[in-house]
Each structure stands twice: as C-alpha cells, then as structure tokens.
C-alpha cells in the first residue's frame, strides 16, 4: 500500500527542475514540504542544520532527483517534432546544435509567443510525469491533484 502525501505539485516540479550541483532538494513525507539546501546562498550552519535533520530521519525525507541535461535536450527534440510550422521546426533544430543549445532554443521561441507558451506547457507536463513516476517508485500516492498552471499569454 502506498503512503498518501499532500504537497504542492508546482513546488515539487520546480524542485525537480532546480536540483543540481549547488542545490539539493528533499520531500518531507510528513508535511509535504520541499526542503532545499542551496549552497550558493545559505551559510554553512544553515546547510549543516538541514543536512542533519534530513540524515537523522531518512524514512521521512526523500532526495528529489534532478533531470540531466541529456533528458532536457531530448525534451526539446521531442517538442520540435510536434511543431507544424516547418520553418520554425527548422530554426529550432538548428538552434539546438552544439554549445548553447538551451539558450538558443529559448531565444528562437521568444519570437513565437504561442509556441513558446506551448513549450512551457509541454515541458511542465513532462516534468509532472517524471514526478509521478518518481513518487510511484518511492511508494507515494499524491493526496492532491495537480492543477495546470494558467497560461502566460495575454498577461
């Protein structure tokens, strides 16, 4: 039987996106809170306090993994395959070649606000699926449903 935990979906998705070399995130299975260690902005006492708390109750705190750059790159390729405008698809395909692919990809989308918004939704949905898979792996059932974030168009 899986344990039910209530948490903020967007916060957990952001933790998946934000984990990396200088940031570690943990899901508190008791409160649903995301606990973060941010090495660049926290002092060593704050980091030690959080790490001691997490290490003292390993059954309560689960490390939130991050996606690696190859997965993020594959997401861009998958998105490009969904674009109907052949010219834009070609621009994005060229943009993701070589160093700086992520920045160039986003720069191209700046000129296409509808596709840019569709990218944000596409990416959010992929991350939500990754979160759902991870929760299933660690035996957690969400106690709350994920709500789609509002569109940024027209704001």
N, C-alpha and C positions, 0 to 999 in steps of 0.2 A: 504494500500500500504506500502510495506517495504522500509526502507531507505537504499540506497546503500552507502557502506563504503569501501574504498580501504585500505587494510592492508597487512602486511607480514604474510602469513599463518604460516611459521615456528616459527616466533616470538610469534604469538598468541598461537600456540600449546605448545611452551615452557612455556608460562605464565600459561597455564592450568596445566602443569606438575610441575611448580615451586611454585604455590600458596600454602600457608600453614600457620603454626603458626607464623613464623618470616618474611613472605613475603606476601604482598597484591599487586595484580595487577589489573589495570583498563584499559579498552579500551576507548580511546578518539574517540568518534564518529565523531568528526570534522576532525581530522588529520589522524586517523587510527593507531596512535602511541599507544604502550603499555606503560603505566606509572606504575612504580613499587615503592613500599615502602619496603625497605629491612632493617628491624630493626637491624640486626646484624652488618651492615656495614655503615649505614647512621647515622649522628648525629641528635639530636632531632630537631634542626632548619630545616634541610632538610625535615625530616618527617612531621613536622608541616606545612611547606610551601606546600608540595604536598597534604596533607590531607585537608588543607584549600581550595586549588584550586578545588579539587575533590568535596568537600562538598558544595562549592559555586555554582557549576553547575551540579547538579545531573542528568539532562537530557543529558548532554554532556559526562559524564564519567560513564561507566558501570563496576561494580565489576566483575572480572573474577573469577568464582568459581574454586575450585580445585577438583580433584578426591580424594576420600578417599581410605584408604588402603584396604578396602574390595573389592572395584572396581578393584584396581590394582591386588589384589590376584586373583580375578575372571578372569582377563585378562590372567594371567599365566596359569590357569586351562584350559581356552579356547584354548590357544596356544598349550598346551600339547596334547589336543585332535586332533590337526591337524598333529602331528608328526607320520610319517610312521615307523620309526625305533623303534621297541618295546623296545629295550634295553635303548635307550635314553629317551623314554617316561617314562619308569620305574624310571630311575635315577632322572629325573626332578620331578616326582610325590613324590618320597622320599624326594628330596631336599626342596620341599615347605611345608613339615610337620613341624609345630612348629615354635618357635622363630628363626629369622634369615633367613626366607624363601626367601626373595628377594635376599639377598646376595648369598645364596647357589645356587639359580636358575641361577643367572648370572655366578657364578663360574663354574657350570657344562657346561654352554654354551660356555665358553672360549675354551673348548676342541673340540668344534664342530662349526668351523667358518661359515660354510654355514647356519646352523640352527640359529646361533647367528644373522647373518645378516637378516635372515628371521624373527626372533623375533623383531628386530628393525623396520622392515617394517610393520609387523603385529601390533605392538604397535603404530606406527605412524599413521597407518590407523584408528585404534580405536580412538585415540585422535582426529584426524581430524573429525571423525563422531560426537564425543562429541561436538567439537567446532561448527560444522554445526548445531546440534540440539540446542545448546545454542543461536547461532545467530538467528535462527528461532524463538525461544522463546521470544527474546527481539526485534524482528521485524527488523532485519538487514539482508540485502542481500549483499553478498560479491561482490565487484566491480572488483575483480581479481580472477583468478582461482588458485587453489592450484597446485603447481608443486611438483612432487615426488622428494625427495632428492636423490642424487646419492648414489650408493652402496659404501660401505667401503671396499669391497673385492678387493684385488689386489692393494690396495693403500699402 
